[in-house]
């Protein structure tokens, strides 16, 4: 999770990723940032994020993003 927080902070600083639960709904992450985030996640964690998983619920908090990463890693 620490590496995920580092990636998020590089893409969009000035957000408290430990507590924020509306990253998409609160417009902290826009579509271009999410695409960059997906690319970074896929490279760093060696997973492929299917298009059907790219929904606000999976990206609204660092915890939900981490849960998605863990789920994808388990499916490998």
N, C-alpha and C positions, 0 to 999 in steps of 0.2 A: 504494500500500500504506500510505503514511503516513496518509492520510485514514481508511482502514479501521481502523488501530490507534487513531486518535483516537475513532472511533465506538465501538469496543469498550471503550475506557477510560472513556468517558462512561457506558456502560451497566453496566459491571462493573469498577470500579477494583480495584487491588490484585492484578492478575494480570499476569505477565510474558508478554505476547502474542508477544514475539519468539521465545521458546523453548518455551512450553507447547504440547503436542501432544495433550492430552486434555481440551479445553475442555468437551465434552459428557460423555464417559465419566468424567471427574473431577468432574463436576457443578459446574463453574465457571459454565457457562451452563445455565439451566433453560429450560423450554419458553416461558415468557412473555418471557424475555430474548431468546430466539432469534426469537420473533415480532417483537419491537421491532427487533432487529438486521436482520431481513429488510426491514422497512419502511424503515429508515434506508438500507440498501444500495440498495433499489430507487429511492428518491428521489435519493440522492447520485450513483449511477453509471448511472442511467437504464436499468435492466434489470428484467426480470420474472423472479422465481425460481419456476419451476414446482414444484408440490407434489411431484413425483417426485424432485426434487433436494434436498428437505428431509430429509436423512438424516445421521446422526452423522458419517459419513466426510467429508462436505462442510463440517462445522462444528467439527471437533475441533482445528483450529489456524488461526491467521491465514493461514498459507500456503495451506491447503486452501480457505479462504473466498475468498482472493484468486484462486486458480486457478479457482474456480467463477465469480467475477465476470468474469474474462478470457474464459472459455469462452462465457459468455452474451453478452458484448459482441461476440465474433467471430461469433456466430450471427445477430446483428442485420443 
